[in-house]
Amino acid sequence: MLYMLLCYNNETEVMGWTQEQDDAVMGRLSVVHDRLVAQGKLGPSGRLQGTSSAKTLVKGETPFVIDGPFAETKEQFLGFYVLDVADMDEALGIARELGVANPGGAYEVRPMRLYLPGAIAAE
């Protein structure tokens, strides 16, 4: 089953890390990433640029574009993982493991469906 793991953290804090601090966190995360890739459980993942580079299309009768993310929150959406694991418990276990490697913030874990136009995906 596919799960999306959404990464939230305080952008000011994370973007303020020194190169050494960032390298240390990424090194700890790589240990988990490498194991999950070897097990065939980690799909695409990404680290987003800062929210100051974002634009949001606000939908409606007259759509318009605003600078920055949609919501004003304490913690920002900074990255994501796609996991292919047995169930929610396994996905939460991976989130806990990643949380030890990269403390602070939160991970939102949500079941997802793969959307391929014209294809029928198993649920």
Buried (B, 14 or more C-beta within 10 A) or exposed (E): BBBBBBBBBBBEEBBEEEEEEEEBBBEBBEEBBEEBEEEEBBBEBEEBEBBEEBEBEEEEEEEEEEEBBEEEEEBBBBBBBBBBBEEEEBBBEBBEBBBEBBEEBEBEBEEEEEEEEEEEEEE
